[in-house]
Amino acid sequence: MPFPESAAAFMSKQAARLRHSARKRRIVFPEGDDGRVIEAAGRLAREGLLNPVLIGRASAGAASCVEFIDPEASPLAAKYAGFLYGRRRAKGVTQMEAVAMARSRLHFAALMVTAGDADGFVGSAVHTTAETVRAVLQCIDLKPGFRRLSSVHIIAVHPRQYGTDGLLAFSDAAIIAVPTATELAEMAIATAATARALFETEPLVAMLSFSTKGSAKHKEVDKVVSAIKYIRERAPELNVDGELQADAALVPSVGKSKSPGSPVAGAANVLIFPDLNSANIGYKLVERLGDGALLAVLLQGIAKPASLISRGCSVDDAVNTAILTAVEAEAARAAAV
């Protein structure tokens, strides 16, 4: 099947948002010697979407409009090492270790974002998710009120009656294996904020389970119910419902039957899965059997935008992820004004 129309329309809209921005966002890629990243950066720069910065030595085949920074030669490395030492010495990091870390590409890129020298980070084209997330957490603060970093997968499906015109936010399919009730709640609050910024509509959050409104009894159901109570205490304005089975969350007739009167059931655009197993399996089934499109994996619960691309990513994957990371940065700036 071709790329979902929902995805094409959505990405076109996000690109327009960036072109009309008062300032081009600066997005840093730590893996600046990867051919896919170099090609994606050239496209992003030529199309006037953002200012890409590639960490590494300049490539002869790169577009002239793409900036490269070599951490081994950059005067910023000393500044970043001092920052990192102050941040990590209580964890046992020495000054020499901080210098070495600041010259590593992952840490240098993340420190650029923390220092305000870049607006967002897109990594993991070469490094593992674990390596990338570790560097991000060592360099970028969590947002106030959040105990853990989580992720959201932005998914586009062909039937545009689902989610927001075919767009859905899945969480957490990459980071937290077995979340507690509190972590589920924080994940839901973070994902709702991401969906609001990207989809430009009110998030409708479904807390997924194998049970709908007490149809089954189990400690895993109880955890979801506890998470909903926490959400309603901390974010009472949020439209959230659960526990809901997936069909009750997405299909209007099923939602009306199983959770009558709910503003979320049958109309959800944010799906919060009870654990990493179900989330990761679920999004891959949507991709492979439903011909859905994964547009980006964004990190949440941190103070600055950072995103992941896989080691098997395409140039288009890197482009889409960078666009959505820049849109997140733009939305954060607008919210702070």
N, C-alpha and C positions, 0 to 999 in steps of 0.2 A: 504493500500500500504506500502511496505517496505521503510526504510530510503532512500531518494534520493541518487542515485549514485554520483551525484554532491557533496552532503554533505560529503559522506564518503571519496571521493577522496580529497576534500578540507581539511578536518580535519586531514587526514593522512599526507598531505603535511605540514600543520602547526605544527603538532607534530614533524615532521622531522626537521623543522627549529629550534625548541627549543632544540631538542637533540643535534644538531650540533652547538649550540651557545657556545661561549667561556665562558659564565657565566650563571648559572641557575638564572632565574628571581625569585624574592621573592614576592609572591602574598598573600595579607592578606585578610582573611575572618572574618568580625566582628561577625558573628553568629556561633561561634565555638562550641556551644553545640547542634547544629542541626544535627540529624543523617545523613541526606543526605550530608551535608557539610563535616562531618567527613569522610564518605565513599569516597567522591570525592577527598578529600585531600590525603587520603591514596593511592588512585589509581594514582594520579598525582605524588606523591613522589616516589612510587615504580617503575613507568615507567620512571623515570628520566626526567620528562618534566619541572618541576619547583620546587621551594621550598615553599610549602604552610605554612602559619602561621595562626593559628586559635586563635581568641580572646575569652578567657574564660578559665575555669579551665580544666585541662587535663582530658580526658575521658579514663576510663579503657579499653574501646573497640577500642580505636584509634590505628592506626599503630604506631610503635615505631619511625618511620622516620618522623613523623609529629610534628612540634613545636607548643606548646601552650603558650600564654602569658595572664596572668590574670591582667587586668588593675588595680585592687585593690591592687595588691602586687608589680607591676612593678615599678622600679625606673624611668622608662621613663615617667610615668604619670606626675611627677613634671615638667620635662622639657617641656612636651607637654602643660601643663597648662600655663606655662609662655609664650610660643609661642602663644597660643590661646588668652590669655589676651591681649597681645600686638596687636594682629590682630583685636580683637573684642571690645576693650574697648570704641572705638569711637562710637560703636553701643549700648553702655550702659551696656555691660557685666562687672560684677564685678570680682575681683580676686577669691572670693569664688565660684561664678558661673562657672568661667573658670576651677577651680579645679574639680568641679562636672562633667562638660561636658567632660573634658579630661579623666575621669574614665569611661565614658559611652562607650560601645563597638563600636558603630558607629563612634563616634568622635575619639576615640583612634586609630582605624584602619585607618581612613582618615588622621589623623595627622602623622601616621607612614609613609604614602606615601609622604606627604608634606616634612617631615624631611629627606627623603631619606633612611629611615630604611626599606622600602618596595618599590617595583617597581610598584605595581598596587593594586587595591581594587576591591573586588567582594562581593556585599552585596544585601540585600533585600529578603533573603530567609524567614525571620521572620518578619522584619519590613516592613512598607508600602513603596511604591516608594517615596511618599512625605517626609517621615521621613528620608529616606536614602539620597535623593537628597539634602535635607536641610543640613544635616551633611556634605556632600561633599562640598557644597558651602561655608559653614562656615569655612572649613579647607583648601581647595585647591583653589588656584587662578585661575581665568579665563586666558586664553591665551591672549597675547597682541592683540588688534584689535577685540576682541570678546566681545559683550555686554551681551550675554545670553548663558547659557548652553543648549545644545540640545541633542537628542539621535539618534542613528541609529540602526535599526534592520537588522541583517545579515540573509538573507533568501536564502534557497536552494530549487530549484524546480526540478521536474523530467525531463521536456524537456530541454536538455542541450544547445539548440540553443538560449535560452534567457539569457540575461546578459552576465556574464563572465563564460562560461561553466556551466550555470545553477545557478550561484550565483548573487544575487542582494542586493543592499543596499537601505533600505527604511528609509526616514526621513520626519518628526519627528512624531513618533507614541506613544510617552510617556510623553513629557514634555510641549511643548509650544502649548497651545490650539488654539489661533488665532494669528499667527505670522504676524508682519508687513512686508512690502516689504524688509526692511533692514534685519530683522531677517531671512526671507526666504533666502536671499542672503548669509548671514553668515552660515546658516544651509547647504546650497549647497556647499560652499567652504570647510566647515569642513568635510562633508560627502565624498566629492571628495578625500580629504587627507586620510581619513580612508580607502576608497576603494582602493586607490593606494597602501597603506601599506599592506593591507590584500590580495587583489586580485593580486598584483604584475603586474598590467597592467594599462594603461591609463584610468582614469575615463571618462565615457561618461554620462553627467548629463542631465536628462530630467526634466524640470520644468512642473509638471503636472497641468492640468486644465480640465474643461468640454469643453474647446474651443481649437482649433488648429489654430494658426496663424491668429487670427482675425475672426474665423468662428462664434463667438458669441461676443456680446458686454455686458459687465457687470463690475462693480467696482472690483469684485474679479479677473476678468481677467486682468484688469488694474494693480492690485497689483503684479501679476506674471510678467507682462511685465516690471514693474518698478524694480523688483528684478533682472531680467536679465540684465538690464542696469547697475545696481550697480555691479553685478558680473563682467561684462566686463570691468568696470573701475578698479576694485580692483584686479582681477585675469584674465587679458586678455588672458593668455595662456590656460585657462581652456576650454575644449570642452563642451559647454552648449548650449541647444536649448530649445525653448518654445515660447509661451505656447503650450503644447502638450497634447492631449488626451492619455490615457494609451495605446490604441492600436497603435497609431502613434509612441509612444515611443518604443514599444517592437516588433512589427510585421514588418519585412522588407518591405513587399509589401504595407502595409498601410502607413508606414513612407515615402516611396518613393513617394506615391501618394499625401500625405497631406503636406509633407515638403521636396520637391525634393532638392537634393544636400546637405542635412544636414548630417554631420558626426555622429550625435547622433540619429536621428529619425530611428526607427526600430532596433537599436543596443544598446540602453541605458543599463547601468549596475548600474546606480544611479538614483533612483526615488525620487524626492522631491515633497511631497504632499502639497497642499495649506493650509491645516489645520489639526489639531489633529483628528477631526472626520473622515475625509477621510483616513488618514494614518492608524489609528487604525483599522477601519473597513476593509480597504484593505488588511492589512497583515493577519488579522484573516480569511478572506475569502480565501486567498491563502493557509493558513494552513489547514483549515477545508474542503474546497471544492476541492482544488487542491492538497491536500496531500503534501504541501510544509513543510519544516522544518525550524523552527526558531533556529538559531545556537547561537546567542548572542544578547544582547542589550547593546551597548556601549555608554557611555556618551562622549560628544564632546564639544569643545570650552573651555576645562579646561587644565591646565598645566601638569597634570599627569594622567595616565590611571586609569579610574574607570568604573565599569560596574554593571549592574543590573541582578539579577535572581529573578524570581517571587516566591511568597509564595507557588505556586503550582508546583514548579520546580521538576525535577527528578535529580538523581545523574548525569546522562549524561548531563543534561543542565548545571549543575554547572561545570562539567569537561570541556565542550566545551567553556563556557564563560571564565573560567580561562585561557585556552590555548590561546584564542584570545586576552585576556587582556595582557598576557605575550608577545605575538607576537607584540602587539602595543608598549609595553615598549621596546622591542628589536629594533623595527623599529625607535622609537624615539631616542634611543641611537646611532644607526647607522647614523641617519640624523644629529646628533649633532657633530659627529666626523669630 
